[in-house]
Amino acid sequence: MFSGAHITLYSRDAEADRAFLKDVAGFPHVDAGRGWLVFRLPPAELAVHPVGEGGSRPEVYLMCEDIARTLTALEDKGAEISRAITDQGWGLLAAVRLPSGTEVPLYEPRHPTAIDLPT
């Protein structure tokens, strides 16, 4: 029924954040026209949480197999690590800051994931 998901991040400096995602994070991309880059992301999963558990708007987390190695690689390319690794029980959580100031959480799951389930 569905072929994928499209996630939109709104940014105070879209051009700088696009450059970060292209050059620092290394996401492959296409130019949809006028410099609007659309990035291919790794496989995704969707979770539904009760509103009382932290918010009521969609959140985007980038999943890592080895969060320490990922943060080191990003930092070596000039990324700002805005939150150091903490153990949340369900996974290891950290964050990087995009050039616009937007924080993107990263996590290494410690729970079963849906990533490798057959479609």
CORFENTA-V177073 format. One record per residue. N is the residue number from 0. RES is the residue in one letter. OMEGA is omega in degrees with one decimal (999 if undefined). Layout:
((N;RES;OMEGA) (N;RES;OMEGA))
This chain:
((0;M;-178.9) (1;F;-179.2) (2;S;-179.7) (3;G;177.7) (4;A;176.7) (5;H;-177.8) (6;I;179.1) (7;T;172.1) (8;L;175.4) (9;Y;-170.3) (10;S;173.7) (11;R;177.5) (12;D;-174.4) (13;A;-178.4) (14;E;179.6) (15;A;179.4) (16;D;175.7) (17;R;178.7) (18;A;178.2) (19;F;-177.8) (20;L;179.3) (21;K;-169.4) (22;D;-177.2) (23;V;179.9) (24;A;175.7) (25;G;-180.0) (26;F;173.3) (27;P;-174.3) (28;H;169.3) (29;V;174.9) (30;D;-178.5) (31;A;179.9) (32;G;177.8) (33;R;178.6) (34;G;178.2) (35;W;-178.9) (36;L;174.7) (37;V;-172.2) (38;F;171.5) (39;R;178.8) (40;L;173.0) (41;P;175.7) (42;P;-175.2) (43;A;171.6) (44;E;-176.5) (45;L;176.3) (46;A;177.9) (47;V;-178.3) (48;H;174.1) (49;P;-177.5) (50;V;-176.5) (51;G;-175.8) (52;E;172.1) (53;G;178.7) (54;G;-179.1) (55;S;179.4) (56;R;178.5) (57;P;176.3) (58;E;178.2) (59;V;174.5) (60;Y;172.8) (61;L;-177.2) (62;M;-179.1) (63;C;172.9) (64;E;179.3) (65;D;-172.1) (66;I;179.6) (67;A;179.4) (68;R;179.1) (69;T;-179.9) (70;L;177.7) (71;T;179.9) (72;A;179.1) (73;L;179.8) (74;E;177.5) (75;D;178.6) (76;K;175.0) (77;G;179.6) (78;A;175.0) (79;E;174.8) (80;I;-174.3) (81;S;175.5) (82;R;177.6) (83;A;-178.7) (84;I;171.4) (85;T;178.2) (86;D;-178.6) (87;Q;-175.7) (88;G;177.9) (89;W;179.3) (90;G;175.8) (91;L;-173.3) (92;L;174.2) (93;A;177.6) (94;A;171.7) (95;V;179.4) (96;R;174.4) (97;L;179.5) (98;P;-179.9) (99;S;-175.8) (100;G;178.4) (101;T;179.1) (102;E;177.5) (103;V;178.7) (104;P;174.1) (105;L;174.2) (106;Y;174.4) (107;E;-174.7) (108;P;173.7) (109;R;179.8) (110;H;175.1) (111;P;178.5) (112;T;179.2) (113;A;-173.5) (114;I;-173.9) (115;D;177.4) (116;L;176.7) (117;P;179.8) (118;T;999))
